[in-house]
Amino acid sequence: MAIEGNVLYVYRCAECKHRGEVHHPDDSHDGEASTCSTCGAPVTLEWDGGVTFDTPKSLADEAIARARERKG
Ligand SMILES: [Zn+2]
């Protein structure tokens, strides 16, 4: 499975309420039409503040490290 890009876009499907995430290599896709991965309905992409896909993981790793420090 190829990595499509590192700019995160989110959408909320009006049909099934699915909240999806899509990655593109650049930030020019805000407002672009896409397709719900769950039901196939048309959705509109919203740029998610330029957060890259590895930021949440970094924050999670940091939180885990802190929790381990507390436990000693
Ligand atoms: Zn849907």
N, CA, C, O and the ligand as a Tripos MOL2 file, in Angstrom:
@<TRIPOS>MOLECULE
protein
  289   287    73     0     0
PROTEIN
NO_CHARGES

@<TRIPOS>ATOM
      1 N           0.8340   -1.1950    0.0000 N.3       1 MET1
      2 CA          0.0000    0.0000    0.0000 C.3       1 MET1
      3 C           0.8700    1.2470    0.0000 C.2       1 MET1
      4 O           1.6570    1.4570    0.9220 O.2       1 MET1
      5 N           0.7330    2.0680   -1.0230 N.am      2 ALA2
      6 CA          1.5810    3.2440   -1.1710 C.3       2 ALA2
      7 C           1.0750    4.3910   -0.3060 C.2       2 ALA2
      8 O          -0.1260    4.5430   -0.0800 O.2       2 ALA2
      9 N           2.0100    5.1840    0.1630 N.am      3 ILE3
     10 CA          1.6430    6.4060    0.8680 C.3       3 ILE3
     11 C           1.2690    7.4550   -0.1760 C.2       3 ILE3
     12 O           2.0590    7.7640   -1.0680 O.2       3 ILE3
     13 N           0.0730    7.9930   -0.0580 N.am      4 GLU4
     14 CA         -0.4240    8.9000   -1.0860 C.3       4 GLU4
     15 C           0.1230   10.3130   -0.9280 C.2       4 GLU4
     16 O           0.2600   11.0360   -1.9140 O.2       4 GLU4
     17 N           0.4310   10.7080    0.2850 N.am      5 GLY5
     18 CA          0.9060   12.0560    0.5160 C.3       5 GLY5
     19 C           0.9670   12.3290    1.9920 C.2       5 GLY5
     20 O           0.6200   11.4640    2.7970 O.2       5 GLY5
     21 N           1.4060   13.5250    2.3710 N.am      6 ASN6
     22 CA          1.5620   13.7880    3.7940 C.3       6 ASN6
     23 C           0.7480   14.9860    4.2820 C.2       6 ASN6
     24 O           0.9470   15.4480    5.4060 O.2       6 ASN6
     25 N          -0.1600   15.4910    3.4590 N.am      7 VAL7
     26 CA         -1.0660   16.5460    3.9240 C.3       7 VAL7
     27 C          -2.4210   15.9120    4.1750 C.2       7 VAL7
     28 O          -3.0050   15.2720    3.3000 O.2       7 VAL7
     29 N          -2.9070   16.1080    5.3940 N.am      8 LEU8
     30 CA         -4.1440   15.4500    5.7970 C.3       8 LEU8
     31 C          -5.3680   16.2930    5.4560 C.2       8 LEU8
     32 O          -5.4280   17.4870    5.7490 O.2       8 LEU8
     33 N          -6.3230   15.6470    4.8390 N.am      9 TYR9
     34 CA         -7.6350   16.2440    4.5930 C.3       9 TYR9
     35 C          -8.6780   15.3640    5.2710 C.2       9 TYR9
     36 O          -8.5440   14.1430    5.3360 O.2       9 TYR9
     37 N          -9.7120   16.0160    5.7690 N.am     10 VAL10
     38 CA        -10.7820   15.2600    6.3940 C.3      10 VAL10
     39 C         -12.0890   15.5710    5.6760 C.2      10 VAL10
     40 O         -12.2210   16.6050    5.0220 O.2      10 VAL10
     41 N         -13.0360   14.6770    5.8040 N.am     11 TYR11
     42 CA        -14.3650   14.9480    5.2700 C.3      11 TYR11
     43 C         -15.3880   14.2870    6.1590 C.2      11 TYR11
     44 O         -15.0860   13.3330    6.8770 O.2      11 TYR11
     45 N         -16.6080   14.8030    6.1060 N.am     12 ARG12
     46 CA        -17.6900   14.1600    6.8210 C.3      12 ARG12
     47 C         -18.7790   13.8540    5.8110 C.2      12 ARG12
     48 O         -19.3040   14.7530    5.1540 O.2      12 ARG12
     49 N         -19.1120   12.5860    5.6920 N.am     13 CYS13
     50 CA        -20.0840   12.1500    4.7080 C.3      13 CYS13
     51 C         -21.4910   12.5210    5.1770 C.2      13 CYS13
     52 O         -21.8860   12.2010    6.2980 O.2      13 CYS13
     53 N         -22.2410   13.2020    4.3060 N.am     14 ALA14
     54 CA        -23.6100   13.5930    4.6480 C.3      14 ALA14
     55 C         -24.5490   12.3930    4.6050 C.2      14 ALA14
     56 O         -25.6120   12.4120    5.2250 O.2      14 ALA14
     57 N         -24.1630   11.3520    3.8770 N.am     15 GLU15
     58 CA        -25.0310   10.1870    3.7210 C.3      15 GLU15
     59 C         -24.9460    9.2410    4.9200 C.2      15 GLU15
     60 O         -25.9720    8.8530    5.4770 O.2      15 GLU15
     61 N         -23.7310    8.8710    5.3170 N.am     16 CYS16
     62 CA        -23.5710    7.8390    6.3490 C.3      16 CYS16
     63 C         -22.8810    8.3690    7.6000 C.2      16 CYS16
     64 O         -22.6320    7.6080    8.5350 O.2      16 CYS16
     65 N         -22.5650    9.6770    7.6320 N.am     17 LYS17
     66 CA        -21.9260   10.3360    8.7840 C.3      17 LYS17
     67 C         -20.4980    9.8570    9.0390 C.2      17 LYS17
     68 O         -19.9190   10.1360   10.0890 O.2      17 LYS17
     69 N         -19.9370    9.1340    8.0730 N.am     18 HIS18
     70 CA        -18.5610    8.6670    8.2160 C.3      18 HIS18
     71 C         -17.6080    9.8600    8.1830 C.2      18 HIS18
     72 O         -17.7490   10.7560    7.3510 O.2      18 HIS18
     73 N         -16.6420    9.8610    9.0930 N.am     19 ARG19
     74 CA        -15.5980   10.8870    9.0750 C.3      19 ARG19
     75 C         -14.3430   10.2560    8.5100 C.2      19 ARG19
     76 O         -13.7070    9.4120    9.1400 O.2      19 ARG19
     77 N         -14.0050   10.6840    7.3150 N.am     20 GLY20
     78 CA        -12.8840   10.0630    6.6270 C.3      20 GLY20
     79 C         -11.6550   10.9460    6.6040 C.2      20 GLY20
     80 O         -11.7360   12.1520    6.8340 O.2      20 GLY20
     81 N         -10.5180   10.3340    6.3240 N.am     21 GLU21
     82 CA         -9.2580   11.0520    6.1810 C.3      21 GLU21
     83 C          -8.6180   10.6730    4.8540 C.2      21 GLU21
     84 O          -8.6190    9.5070    4.4590 O.2      21 GLU21
     85 N          -8.0770   11.6680    4.1780 N.am     22 VAL22
     86 CA         -7.4010   11.4470    2.9120 C.3      22 VAL22
     87 C          -6.0870   12.2090    2.9480 C.2      22 VAL22
     88 O          -6.0240   13.3290    3.4560 O.2      22 VAL22
     89 N          -5.0350   11.5990    2.4090 N.am     23 HIS23
     90 CA         -3.7490   12.2890    2.3290 C.3      23 HIS23
     91 C          -3.4190   12.6590    0.8880 C.2      23 HIS23
     92 O          -3.6280   11.8740   -0.0380 O.2      23 HIS23
     93 N          -2.9020   13.8660    0.7210 N.am     24 HIS24
     94 CA         -2.4140   14.3110   -0.5810 C.3      24 HIS24
     95 C          -1.0150   14.8940   -0.3860 C.2      24 HIS24
     96 O          -0.6690   15.3140    0.7180 O.2      24 HIS24
     97 N          -0.2200   14.9230   -1.4350 N.am     25 PRO25
     98 CA          1.1630   15.4080   -1.3010 C.3      25 PRO25
     99 C           1.2790   16.9170   -1.1250 C.2      25 PRO25
    100 O           2.3550   17.4030   -0.7770 O.2      25 PRO25
    101 N           0.2050   17.6770   -1.3550 N.am     26 ASP26
    102 CA          0.2890   19.1340   -1.2120 C.3      26 ASP26
    103 C          -1.0210   19.6740   -0.6520 C.2      26 ASP26
    104 O          -1.9900   18.9350   -0.4820 O.2      26 ASP26
    105 N          -1.0330   20.9910   -0.3670 N.am     27 ASP27
    106 CA         -2.1820   21.5550    0.3300 C.3      27 ASP27
    107 C          -3.1580   22.2780   -0.6030 C.2      27 ASP27
    108 O          -3.8660   23.1910   -0.1780 O.2      27 ASP27
    109 N          -3.1920   21.8740   -1.8560 N.am     28 SER28
    110 CA         -4.0380   22.5690   -2.8340 C.3      28 SER28
    111 C          -5.3790   21.8700   -3.0560 C.2      28 SER28
    112 O          -6.1130   22.2020   -3.9870 O.2      28 SER28
    113 N          -5.6900   20.9070   -2.2010 N.am     29 HIS29
    114 CA         -6.9060   20.1080   -2.4290 C.3      29 HIS29
    115 C          -8.0660   20.4960   -1.5190 C.2      29 HIS29
    116 O          -9.0840   19.8040   -1.4820 O.2      29 HIS29
    117 N          -7.9200   21.6080   -0.7760 N.am     30 ASP30
    118 CA         -8.9970   22.0480    0.1080 C.3      30 ASP30
    119 C         -10.2490   22.3530   -0.7100 C.2      30 ASP30
    120 O         -10.1830   23.0700   -1.7080 O.2      30 ASP30
    121 N         -11.3820   21.8110   -0.2900 N.am     31 GLY31
    122 CA        -12.6390   22.0350   -0.9940 C.3      31 GLY31
    123 C         -12.8420   21.1460   -2.2000 C.2      31 GLY31
    124 O         -13.8300   21.2830   -2.9220 O.2      31 GLY31
    125 N         -11.9130   20.2370   -2.4180 N.am     32 GLU32
    126 CA        -11.9800   19.3600   -3.5820 C.3      32 GLU32
    127 C         -13.0000   18.2460   -3.3730 C.2      32 GLU32
    128 O         -13.1690   17.7500   -2.2580 O.2      32 GLU32
    129 N         -13.6690   17.8610   -4.4370 N.am     33 ALA33
    130 CA        -14.6400   16.7760   -4.3510 C.3      33 ALA33
    131 C         -13.9130   15.4380   -4.2410 C.2      33 ALA33
    132 O         -12.9110   15.1970   -4.9140 O.2      33 ALA33
    133 N         -14.4480   14.5720   -3.3710 N.am     34 SER34
    134 CA        -13.9040   13.2280   -3.2470 C.3      34 SER34
    135 C         -15.0690   12.2720   -3.0400 C.2      34 SER34
    136 O         -16.2280   12.6300   -3.2510 O.2      34 SER34
    137 N         -14.7480   11.0560   -2.6260 N.am     35 THR35
    138 CA        -15.7820   10.0400   -2.4680 C.3      35 THR35
    139 C         -15.6570    9.3810   -1.1080 C.2      35 THR35
    140 O         -14.5550    9.0430   -0.6770 O.2      35 THR35
    141 N         -16.7840    9.1970   -0.4300 N.am     36 CYS36
    142 CA        -16.7890    8.5320    0.8560 C.3      36 CYS36
    143 C         -16.2600    7.1110    0.7080 C.2      36 CYS36
    144 O         -16.6970    6.3610   -0.1650 O.2      36 CYS36
    145 N         -15.3100    6.7500    1.5760 N.am     37 SER37
    146 CA        -14.7120    5.4170    1.4810 C.3      37 SER37
    147 C         -15.6510    4.3420    2.0010 C.2      37 SER37
    148 O         -15.4370    3.1550    1.7530 O.2      37 SER37
    149 N         -16.6870    4.7500    2.7190 N.am     38 THR38
    150 CA        -17.6140    3.7810    3.3030 C.3      38 THR38
    151 C         -18.8060    3.5050    2.3900 C.2      38 THR38
    152 O         -19.1350    2.3470    2.1310 O.2      38 THR38
    153 N         -19.4600    4.5750    1.8960 N.am     39 CYS39
    154 CA        -20.6790    4.3790    1.1210 C.3      39 CYS39
    155 C         -20.5750    4.8900   -0.3090 C.2      39 CYS39
    156 O         -21.4800    4.6500   -1.1090 O.2      39 CYS39
    157 N         -19.4990    5.5860   -0.6510 N.am     40 GLY40
    158 CA        -19.3060    6.0290   -2.0220 C.3      40 GLY40
    159 C         -20.0040    7.3260   -2.3830 C.2      40 GLY40
    160 O         -19.9840    7.7350   -3.5440 O.2      40 GLY40
    161 N         -20.6230    7.9800   -1.4070 N.am     41 ALA41
    162 CA        -21.2970    9.2420   -1.6860 C.3      41 ALA41
    163 C         -20.2660   10.3530   -1.9150 C.2      41 ALA41
    164 O         -19.1510   10.2780   -1.3990 O.2      41 ALA41
    165 N         -20.6330   11.3800   -2.6870 N.am     42 PRO42
    166 CA        -19.7090   12.5030   -2.8950 C.3      42 PRO42
    167 C         -19.5130   13.3030   -1.6220 C.2      42 PRO42
    168 O         -20.4730   13.5850   -0.9060 O.2      42 PRO42
    169 N         -18.2650   13.6700   -1.3390 N.am     43 VAL43
    170 CA        -17.9250   14.4610   -0.1530 C.3      43 VAL43
    171 C         -16.9830   15.5860   -0.5690 C.2      43 VAL43
    172 O         -16.4370   15.5810   -1.6720 O.2      43 VAL43
    173 N         -16.8010   16.5490    0.3330 N.am     44 THR44
    174 CA        -15.8870   17.6640    0.0760 C.3      44 THR44
    175 C         -14.7470   17.6040    1.0800 C.2      44 THR44
    176 O         -14.9710   17.5170    2.2870 O.2      44 THR44
    177 N         -13.5270   17.6500    0.5670 N.am     45 LEU45
    178 CA        -12.3580   17.5650    1.4430 C.3      45 LEU45
    179 C         -12.1200   18.8950    2.1480 C.2      45 LEU45
    180 O         -12.3070   19.9670    1.5730 O.2      45 LEU45
    181 N         -11.7000   18.7970    3.4110 N.am     46 GLU46
    182 CA        -11.3180   19.9900    4.1610 C.3      46 GLU46
    183 C          -9.8920   19.8170    4.6500 C.2      46 GLU46
    184 O          -9.5530   18.8100    5.2710 O.2      46 GLU46
    185 N          -9.0710   20.8000    4.3660 N.am     47 TRP47
    186 CA         -7.6820   20.7660    4.8100 C.3      47 TRP47
    187 C          -7.6430   20.8040    6.3310 C.2      47 TRP47
    188 O          -8.2860   21.6550    6.9450 O.2      47 TRP47
    189 N          -6.9050   19.9000    6.9360 N.am     48 ASP48
    190 CA         -6.8990   19.7890    8.3870 C.3      48 ASP48
    191 C          -5.6940   20.5020    8.9940 C.2      48 ASP48
    192 O          -4.9610   19.9260    9.7980 O.2      48 ASP48
    193 N          -5.4980   21.7550    8.6040 N.am     49 GLY49
    194 CA         -4.4610   22.5720    9.2230 C.3      49 GLY49
    195 C          -3.0350   22.1650    8.9170 C.2      49 GLY49
    196 O          -2.1090   22.5580    9.6270 O.2      49 GLY49
    197 N          -2.8500   21.3840    7.8690 N.am     50 GLY50
    198 CA         -1.5070   21.0140    7.4650 C.3      50 GLY50
    199 C          -0.8450   20.0010    8.3730 C.2      50 GLY50
    200 O           0.3770   19.8610    8.3590 O.2      50 GLY50
    201 N          -1.6250   19.3030    9.1530 N.am     51 VAL51
    202 CA         -1.0780   18.2790   10.0400 C.3      51 VAL51
    203 C          -0.6650   17.0700    9.2100 C.2      51 VAL51
    204 O          -1.4470   16.5670    8.4040 O.2      51 VAL51
    205 N           0.5400   16.6170    9.4050 N.am     52 THR52
    206 CA          1.0100   15.4660    8.6400 C.3      52 THR52
    207 C           0.6640   14.1760    9.3680 C.2      52 THR52
    208 O           0.3810   14.1770   10.5660 O.2      52 THR52
    209 N           0.6930   13.0880    8.6330 N.am     53 PHE53
    210 CA          0.2240   11.8290    9.1960 C.3      53 PHE53
    211 C           1.0770   11.3180   10.3410 C.2      53 PHE53
    212 O           0.6120   10.4860   11.1210 O.2      53 PHE53
    213 N           2.3230   11.7920   10.4710 N.am     54 ASP54
    214 CA          3.1510   11.2580   11.5430 C.3      54 ASP54
    215 C           3.1000   12.1220   12.8080 C.2      54 ASP54
    216 O           3.7020   11.7570   13.8180 O.2      54 ASP54
    217 N           2.4050   13.2440   12.7760 N.am     55 THR55
    218 CA          2.2920   14.0630   13.9780 C.3      55 THR55
    219 C           1.4770   13.3860   15.0820 C.2      55 THR55
    220 O           1.9220   13.3570   16.2290 O.2      55 THR55
    221 N           0.3040   12.8450   14.7710 N.am     56 PRO56
    222 CA         -0.4530   12.1740   15.8430 C.3      56 PRO56
    223 C           0.3380   11.0430   16.4840 C.2      56 PRO56
    224 O           0.2630   10.8370   17.6950 O.2      56 PRO56
    225 N           1.0890   10.3160   15.6800 N.am     57 LYS57
    226 CA          1.8890    9.2200   16.2080 C.3      57 LYS57
    227 C           2.9710    9.7510   17.1440 C.2      57 LYS57
    228 O           3.2230    9.1660   18.1980 O.2      57 LYS57
    229 N           3.6160   10.8630   16.7620 N.am     58 SER58
    230 CA          4.6400   11.4560   17.6060 C.3      58 SER58
    231 C           4.0580   11.8790   18.9490 C.2      58 SER58
    232 O           4.6520   11.6400   20.0000 O.2      58 SER58
    233 N           2.8820   12.5150   18.9000 N.am     59 LEU59
    234 CA          2.2340   12.9460   20.1360 C.3      59 LEU59
    235 C           1.8600   11.7430   20.9870 C.2      59 LEU59
    236 O           1.9970   11.7820   22.2090 O.2      59 LEU59
    237 N           1.3980   10.6900   20.3620 N.am     60 ALA60
    238 CA          1.0300    9.4810   21.0930 C.3      60 ALA60
    239 C           2.2650    8.8620   21.7440 C.2      60 ALA60
    240 O           2.2170    8.4410   22.9000 O.2      60 ALA60
    241 N           3.3720    8.8080   21.0010 N.am     61 ASP61
    242 CA          4.6070    8.2540   21.5510 C.3      61 ASP61
    243 C           5.0650    9.0580   22.7610 C.2      61 ASP61
    244 O           5.5310    8.5010   23.7550 O.2      61 ASP61
    245 N           4.9220   10.3960   22.6590 N.am     62 GLU62
    246 CA          5.3340   11.2650   23.7480 C.3      62 GLU62
    247 C           4.4810   11.0070   24.9920 C.2      62 GLU62
    248 O           4.9970   10.9310   26.1070 O.2      62 GLU62
    249 N           3.1780   10.8730   24.7840 N.am     63 ALA63
    250 CA          2.2600   10.6120   25.8920 C.3      63 ALA63
    251 C           2.5800    9.2700   26.5580 C.2      63 ALA63
    252 O           2.5440    9.1470   27.7820 O.2      63 ALA63
    253 N           2.8890    8.2810   25.7390 N.am     64 ILE64
    254 CA          3.2240    6.9540   26.2660 C.3      64 ILE64
    255 C           4.5150    7.0260   27.0740 C.2      64 ILE64
    256 O           4.6230    6.4140   28.1370 O.2      64 ILE64
    257 N           5.4980    7.7800   26.5650 N.am     65 ALA65
    258 CA          6.7840    7.9170   27.2590 C.3      65 ALA65
    259 C           6.5840    8.5780   28.6150 C.2      65 ALA65
    260 O           7.1720    8.1610   29.6130 O.2      65 ALA65
    261 N           5.7420    9.6210   28.6440 N.am     66 ARG66
    262 CA          5.4750   10.3140   29.9090 C.3      66 ARG66
    263 C           4.7690    9.3930   30.8950 C.2      66 ARG66
    264 O           5.0900    9.3850   32.0840 O.2      66 ARG66
    265 N           3.8160    8.6230   30.4050 N.am     67 ALA67
    266 CA          3.0760    7.7110   31.2820 C.3      67 ALA67
    267 C           4.0360    6.6850   31.8850 C.2      67 ALA67
    268 O           3.9110    6.3270   33.0560 O.2      67 ALA67
    269 N           4.9860    6.2190   31.0920 N.am     68 ARG68
    270 CA          5.9590    5.2360   31.5950 C.3      68 ARG68
    271 C           6.8530    5.8470   32.6510 C.2      68 ARG68
    272 O           7.1960    5.2000   33.6400 O.2      68 ARG68
    273 N           7.2390    7.1370   32.4290 N.am     69 GLU69
    274 CA          8.0850    7.8250   33.4070 C.3      69 GLU69
    275 C           7.3770    7.9370   34.7550 C.2      69 GLU69
    276 O           7.9920    7.7600   35.8060 O.2      69 GLU69
    277 N           6.0910    8.2310   34.7130 N.am     70 ARG70
    278 CA          5.3250    8.3680   35.9500 C.3      70 ARG70
    279 C           5.2530    7.0610   36.7170 C.2      70 ARG70
    280 O           5.3190    7.0320   37.9460 O.2      70 ARG70
    281 N           5.1170    5.9860   35.9650 N.am     71 LYS71
    282 CA          5.0280    4.6780   36.6170 C.3      71 LYS71
    283 C           6.3740    4.2550   37.1950 C.2      71 LYS71
    284 O           6.4340    3.4400   38.1160 O.2      71 LYS71
    285 N           7.4550    4.8150   36.6450 N.am     72 GLY72
    286 CA          8.7810    4.5410   37.1450 C.3      72 GLY72
    287 C           9.2380    3.1720   36.7770 C.2      72 GLY72
    288 O          10.3500    2.7770   37.1270 O.2      72 GLY72
    289 ZN        -20.6060    7.7520    3.4220 Zn       73 ZN73
@<TRIPOS>BOND
     1     1     2 1
     2     2     3 1
     3     3     4 2
     4     3     5 am
     5     5     6 1
     6     6     7 1
     7     7     8 2
     8     7     9 am
     9     9    10 1
    10    10    11 1
    11    11    12 2
    12    11    13 am
    13    13    14 1
    14    14    15 1
    15    15    16 2
    16    15    17 am
    17    17    18 1
    18    18    19 1
    19    19    20 2
    20    19    21 am
    21    21    22 1
    22    22    23 1
    23    23    24 2
    24    23    25 am
    25    25    26 1
    26    26    27 1
    27    27    28 2
    28    27    29 am
    29    29    30 1
    30    30    31 1
    31    31    32 2
    32    31    33 am
    33    33    34 1
    34    34    35 1
    35    35    36 2
    36    35    37 am
    37    37    38 1
    38    38    39 1
    39    39    40 2
    40    39    41 am
    41    41    42 1
    42    42    43 1
    43    43    44 2
    44    43    45 am
    45    45    46 1
    46    46    47 1
    47    47    48 2
    48    47    49 am
    49    49    50 1
    50    50    51 1
    51    51    52 2
    52    51    53 am
    53    53    54 1
    54    54    55 1
    55    55    56 2
    56    55    57 am
    57    57    58 1
    58    58    59 1
    59    59    60 2
    60    59    61 am
    61    61    62 1
    62    62    63 1
    63    63    64 2
    64    63    65 am
    65    65    66 1
    66    66    67 1
    67    67    68 2
    68    67    69 am
    69    69    70 1
    70    70    71 1
    71    71    72 2
    72    71    73 am
    73    73    74 1
    74    74    75 1
    75    75    76 2
    76    75    77 am
    77    77    78 1
    78    78    79 1
    79    79    80 2
    80    79    81 am
    81    81    82 1
    82    82    83 1
    83    83    84 2
    84    83    85 am
    85    85    86 1
    86    86    87 1
    87    87    88 2
    88    87    89 am
    89    89    90 1
    90    90    91 1
    91    91    92 2
    92    91    93 am
    93    93    94 1
    94    94    95 1
    95    95    96 2
    96    95    97 am
    97    97    98 1
    98    98    99 1
    99    99   100 2
   100    99   101 am
   101   101   102 1
   102   102   103 1
   103   103   104 2
   104   103   105 am
   105   105   106 1
   106   106   107 1
   107   107   108 2
   108   107   109 am
   109   109   110 1
   110   110   111 1
   111   111   112 2
   112   111   113 am
   113   113   114 1
   114   114   115 1
   115   115   116 2
   116   115   117 am
   117   117   118 1
   118   118   119 1
   119   119   120 2
   120   119   121 am
   121   121   122 1
   122   122   123 1
   123   123   124 2
   124   123   125 am
   125   125   126 1
   126   126   127 1
   127   127   128 2
   128   127   129 am
   129   129   130 1
   130   130   131 1
   131   131   132 2
   132   131   133 am
   133   133   134 1
   134   134   135 1
   135   135   136 2
   136   135   137 am
   137   137   138 1
   138   138   139 1
   139   139   140 2
   140   139   141 am
   141   141   142 1
   142   142   143 1
   143   143   144 2
   144   143   145 am
   145   145   146 1
   146   146   147 1
   147   147   148 2
   148   147   149 am
   149   149   150 1
   150   150   151 1
   151   151   152 2
   152   151   153 am
   153   153   154 1
   154   154   155 1
   155   155   156 2
   156   155   157 am
   157   157   158 1
   158   158   159 1
   159   159   160 2
   160   159   161 am
   161   161   162 1
   162   162   163 1
   163   163   164 2
   164   163   165 am
   165   165   166 1
   166   166   167 1
   167   167   168 2
   168   167   169 am
   169   169   170 1
   170   170   171 1
   171   171   172 2
   172   171   173 am
   173   173   174 1
   174   174   175 1
   175   175   176 2
   176   175   177 am
   177   177   178 1
   178   178   179 1
   179   179   180 2
   180   179   181 am
   181   181   182 1
   182   182   183 1
   183   183   184 2
   184   183   185 am
   185   185   186 1
   186   186   187 1
   187   187   188 2
   188   187   189 am
   189   189   190 1
   190   190   191 1
   191   191   192 2
   192   191   193 am
   193   193   194 1
   194   194   195 1
   195   195   196 2
   196   195   197 am
   197   197   198 1
   198   198   199 1
   199   199   200 2
   200   199   201 am
   201   201   202 1
   202   202   203 1
   203   203   204 2
   204   203   205 am
   205   205   206 1
   206   206   207 1
   207   207   208 2
   208   207   209 am
   209   209   210 1
   210   210   211 1
   211   211   212 2
   212   211   213 am
   213   213   214 1
   214   214   215 1
   215   215   216 2
   216   215   217 am
   217   217   218 1
   218   218   219 1
   219   219   220 2
   220   219   221 am
   221   221   222 1
   222   222   223 1
   223   223   224 2
   224   223   225 am
   225   225   226 1
   226   226   227 1
   227   227   228 2
   228   227   229 am
   229   229   230 1
   230   230   231 1
   231   231   232 2
   232   231   233 am
   233   233   234 1
   234   234   235 1
   235   235   236 2
   236   235   237 am
   237   237   238 1
   238   238   239 1
   239   239   240 2
   240   239   241 am
   241   241   242 1
   242   242   243 1
   243   243   244 2
   244   243   245 am
   245   245   246 1
   246   246   247 1
   247   247   248 2
   248   247   249 am
   249   249   250 1
   250   250   251 1
   251   251   252 2
   252   251   253 am
   253   253   254 1
   254   254   255 1
   255   255   256 2
   256   255   257 am
   257   257   258 1
   258   258   259 1
   259   259   260 2
   260   259   261 am
   261   261   262 1
   262   262   263 1
   263   263   264 2
   264   263   265 am
   265   265   266 1
   266   266   267 1
   267   267   268 2
   268   267   269 am
   269   269   270 1
   270   270   271 1
   271   271   272 2
   272   271   273 am
   273   273   274 1
   274   274   275 1
   275   275   276 2
   276   275   277 am
   277   277   278 1
   278   278   279 1
   279   279   280 2
   280   279   281 am
   281   281   282 1
   282   282   283 1
   283   283   284 2
   284   283   285 am
   285   285   286 1
   286   286   287 1
   287   287   288 2
@<TRIPOS>SUBSTRUCTURE
     1 MET1         2 RESIDUE 1 A MET
     2 ALA2         6 RESIDUE 1 A ALA
     3 ILE3        10 RESIDUE 1 A ILE
     4 GLU4        14 RESIDUE 1 A GLU
     5 GLY5        18 RESIDUE 1 A GLY
     6 ASN6        22 RESIDUE 1 A ASN
     7 VAL7        26 RESIDUE 1 A VAL
     8 LEU8        30 RESIDUE 1 A LEU
     9 TYR9        34 RESIDUE 1 A TYR
    10 VAL10       38 RESIDUE 1 A VAL
    11 TYR11       42 RESIDUE 1 A TYR
    12 ARG12       46 RESIDUE 1 A ARG
    13 CYS13       50 RESIDUE 1 A CYS
    14 ALA14       54 RESIDUE 1 A ALA
    15 GLU15       58 RESIDUE 1 A GLU
    16 CYS16       62 RESIDUE 1 A CYS
    17 LYS17       66 RESIDUE 1 A LYS
    18 HIS18       70 RESIDUE 1 A HIS
    19 ARG19       74 RESIDUE 1 A ARG
    20 GLY20       78 RESIDUE 1 A GLY
    21 GLU21       82 RESIDUE 1 A GLU
    22 VAL22       86 RESIDUE 1 A VAL
    23 HIS23       90 RESIDUE 1 A HIS
    24 HIS24       94 RESIDUE 1 A HIS
    25 PRO25       98 RESIDUE 1 A PRO
    26 ASP26      102 RESIDUE 1 A ASP
    27 ASP27      106 RESIDUE 1 A ASP
    28 SER28      110 RESIDUE 1 A SER
    29 HIS29      114 RESIDUE 1 A HIS
    30 ASP30      118 RESIDUE 1 A ASP
    31 GLY31      122 RESIDUE 1 A GLY
    32 GLU32      126 RESIDUE 1 A GLU
    33 ALA33      130 RESIDUE 1 A ALA
    34 SER34      134 RESIDUE 1 A SER
    35 THR35      138 RESIDUE 1 A THR
    36 CYS36      142 RESIDUE 1 A CYS
    37 SER37      146 RESIDUE 1 A SER
    38 THR38      150 RESIDUE 1 A THR
    39 CYS39      154 RESIDUE 1 A CYS
    40 GLY40      158 RESIDUE 1 A GLY
    41 ALA41      162 RESIDUE 1 A ALA
    42 PRO42      166 RESIDUE 1 A PRO
    43 VAL43      170 RESIDUE 1 A VAL
    44 THR44      174 RESIDUE 1 A THR
    45 LEU45      178 RESIDUE 1 A LEU
    46 GLU46      182 RESIDUE 1 A GLU
    47 TRP47      186 RESIDUE 1 A TRP
    48 ASP48      190 RESIDUE 1 A ASP
    49 GLY49      194 RESIDUE 1 A GLY
    50 GLY50      198 RESIDUE 1 A GLY
    51 VAL51      202 RESIDUE 1 A VAL
    52 THR52      206 RESIDUE 1 A THR
    53 PHE53      210 RESIDUE 1 A PHE
    54 ASP54      214 RESIDUE 1 A ASP
    55 THR55      218 RESIDUE 1 A THR
    56 PRO56      222 RESIDUE 1 A PRO
    57 LYS57      226 RESIDUE 1 A LYS
    58 SER58      230 RESIDUE 1 A SER
    59 LEU59      234 RESIDUE 1 A LEU
    60 ALA60      238 RESIDUE 1 A ALA
    61 ASP61      242 RESIDUE 1 A ASP
    62 GLU62      246 RESIDUE 1 A GLU
    63 ALA63      250 RESIDUE 1 A ALA
    64 ILE64      254 RESIDUE 1 A ILE
    65 ALA65      258 RESIDUE 1 A ALA
    66 ARG66      262 RESIDUE 1 A ARG
    67 ALA67      266 RESIDUE 1 A ALA
    68 ARG68      270 RESIDUE 1 A ARG
    69 GLU69      274 RESIDUE 1 A GLU
    70 ARG70      278 RESIDUE 1 A ARG
    71 LYS71      282 RESIDUE 1 A LYS
    72 GLY72      286 RESIDUE 1 A GLY
    73 ZN73       289 GROUP 0 **** ****
